[in-house]
Amino acid sequence: MDINLLRTAVTVAAFVAFVGILVWTCMPSRKARFDDAAQLPFRSE
């Protein structure tokens, strides 16, 4: 296996993972959960 083919495969895999995380976080069904998590530092006990 050529080193450049390995580098290309790793780059493509990282890009696919990045896009997957981006899509996962931008789904409307997750908005309420992330808004709740964003307010955690401001809650007083």
ZADOSE-223056 format. One record per atom (N, C-alpha, C): residue number from 1; residue in one letter; x, y, z; atom name. Coordinates in pm, 1 decimal. Layout:
N
 num residu       c1       c2       c3 atome
 NUM      a        X        Y        Z    CA
...
This chain:
45
 num residu       c1       c2       c3 atome
   1      m     84.5   -117.8      0.0     N
   1      m      0.0      0.0      0.0    CA
   1      m     88.7    123.6      0.0     C
   2      d     59.6    212.8    -88.9     N
   2      d    134.6    336.9   -100.9    CA
   2      d     97.2    431.1     14.1     C
   3      i    193.6    505.5     66.0     N
   3      i    169.8    595.9    177.9    CA
   3      i     72.3    706.8    139.0     C
   4      n     76.4    749.5     13.1     N
   4      n    -15.2    855.7    -30.0    CA
   4      n   -159.4    806.3    -33.4     C
   5      l   -180.3    679.9    -66.7     N
   5      l   -314.6    623.1    -63.4    CA
   5      l   -366.2    617.4     79.9     C
   6      l   -280.3    582.4    172.9     N
   6      l   -317.7    579.8    314.3    CA
   6      l   -351.4    720.0    364.2     C
   7      r   -271.6    817.9    327.0     N
   7      r   -298.8    955.7    367.4    CA
   7      r   -431.5   1005.6    310.8     C
   8      t   -458.1    970.3    186.6     N
   8      t   -584.0   1009.3    124.4    CA
   8      t   -701.6    944.0    195.4     C
   9      a   -689.1    817.9    227.4     N
   9      a   -797.5    746.3    294.9    CA
   9      a   -824.3    806.0    432.8     C
  10      v   -721.2    839.6    505.8     N
  10      v   -737.7    899.4    638.7    CA
  10      v   -801.3   1037.7    627.5     C
  11      t   -761.2   1115.6    529.0     N
  11      t   -818.6   1248.3    509.4    CA
  11      t   -967.2   1238.9    474.7     C
  12      v  -1002.2   1148.1    387.0     N
  12      v  -1142.3   1130.3    348.6    CA
  12      v  -1223.6   1080.6    467.7     C
  13      a  -1169.3    988.5    546.2     N
  13      a  -1239.9    937.3    664.1    CA
  13      a  -1261.4   1048.4    766.9     C
  14      a  -1163.0   1133.9    787.0     N
  14      a  -1177.1   1245.4    880.9    CA
  14      a  -1281.5   1344.7    831.3     C
  15      f  -1284.2   1370.0    701.6     N
  15      f  -1383.6   1462.0    645.9    CA
  15      f  -1524.6   1405.0    659.6     C
  16      v  -1540.2   1276.6    633.8     N
  16      v  -1671.2   1212.6    648.6    CA
  16      v  -1715.8   1217.1    794.7     C
  17      a  -1624.4   1194.6    888.5     N
  17      a  -1658.7   1202.5   1030.1    CA
  17      a  -1698.7   1345.0   1068.1     C
  18      f  -1628.3   1443.9   1016.4     N
  18      f  -1661.0   1583.6   1043.6    CA
  18      f  -1800.3   1617.9    992.5     C
  19      v  -1830.2   1579.5    870.6     N
  19      v  -1962.5   1607.4    813.7    CA
  19      v  -2070.2   1533.3    891.9     C
  20      g  -2041.8   1410.8    934.1     N
  20      g  -2138.1   1335.6   1013.3    CA
  20      g  -2168.4   1402.7   1145.9     C
  21      i  -2066.9   1451.6   1213.2     N
  21      i  -2086.9   1522.2   1340.2    CA
  21      i  -2162.5   1652.4   1317.1     C
  22      l  -2130.7   1721.7   1209.4     N
  22      l  -2199.5   1845.9   1177.1    CA
  22      l  -2348.2   1821.8   1152.2     C
  23      v  -2380.9   1719.2   1076.9     N
  23      v  -2521.1   1686.5   1049.6    CA
  23      v  -2590.5   1644.1   1178.4     C
  24      w  -2522.6   1564.8   1260.1     N
  24      w  -2582.1   1516.9   1385.6    CA
  24      w  -2615.7   1632.6   1479.4     C
  25      t  -2527.2   1731.5   1487.0     N
  25      t  -2551.4   1842.4   1579.6    CA
  25      t  -2653.9   1941.3   1527.0     C
  26      c  -2674.0   1947.7   1397.8     N
  26      c  -2767.2   2045.1   1340.3    CA
  26      c  -2907.1   1989.6   1319.6     C
  27      m  -2932.2   1866.9   1360.1     N
  27      m  -3065.8   1809.8   1344.7    CA
  27      m  -3163.1   1883.2   1437.3     C
  28      p  -3280.1   1920.7   1386.0     N
  28      p  -3377.7   1994.0   1468.5    CA
  28      p  -3423.2   1916.2   1592.3     C
  29      s  -3422.2   1784.4   1586.3     N
  29      s  -3467.7   1705.5   1701.6    CA
  29      s  -3371.1   1715.1   1820.0     C
  30      r  -3250.0   1758.8   1797.3     N
  30      r  -3151.1   1770.0   1904.6    CA
  30      r  -3142.0   1910.2   1963.1     C
  31      k  -3213.1   2006.5   1906.0     N
  31      k  -3201.5   2145.5   1948.7    CA
  31      k  -3235.6   2164.1   2096.0     C
  32      a  -3343.9   2106.1   2142.1     N
  32      a  -3383.6   2123.4   2281.7    CA
  32      a  -3277.9   2067.5   2376.0     C
  33      r  -3221.6   1953.7   2342.0     N
  33      r  -3119.8   1892.5   2428.5    CA
  33      r  -2994.5   1979.4   2435.9     C
  34      f  -2950.7   2033.4   2322.4     N
  34      f  -2830.9   2116.8   2323.1    CA
  34      f  -2856.6   2252.0   2388.4     C
  35      d  -2977.1   2307.0   2372.5     N
  35      d  -3009.8   2431.9   2441.3    CA
  35      d  -3008.7   2411.6   2592.4     C
  36      d  -3059.3   2299.3   2637.0     N
  36      d  -3057.5   2267.1   2779.8    CA
  36      d  -2914.4   2252.2   2830.1     C
  37      a  -2830.4   2185.0   2754.7     N
  37      a  -2690.4   2166.7   2793.9    CA
  37      a  -2614.7   2299.4   2793.9     C
  38      a  -2651.7   2390.9   2705.4     N
  38      a  -2584.5   2520.8   2700.0    CA
  38      a  -2613.2   2605.7   2823.7     C
  39      q  -2726.3   2580.8   2889.3     N
  39      q  -2764.4   2659.3   3006.8    CA
  39      q  -2710.9   2601.8   3137.5     C
  40      l  -2647.5   2486.1   3133.7     N
  40      l  -2597.7   2422.5   3257.2    CA
  40      l  -2504.5   2512.2   3339.1     C
  41      p  -2410.0   2583.3   3280.4     N
  41      p  -2320.4   2666.1   3364.6    CA
  41      p  -2391.2   2780.2   3436.3     C
  42      f  -2508.1   2819.3   3389.4     N
  42      f  -2577.3   2933.3   3447.4    CA
  42      f  -2681.4   2896.7   3550.6     C
  43      r  -2702.9   2769.9   3570.6     N
  43      r  -2800.7   2725.9   3668.9    CA
  43      r  -2742.2   2731.4   3809.7     C
  44      s  -2819.8   2779.8   3901.9     N
  44      s  -2773.3   2780.6   4041.1    CA
  44      s  -2849.5   2672.2   4117.6     C
  45      e  -2782.0   2617.6   4211.8     N
  45      e  -2842.8   2508.4   4289.3    CA
  45      e  -2906.1   2557.6   4415.7     C
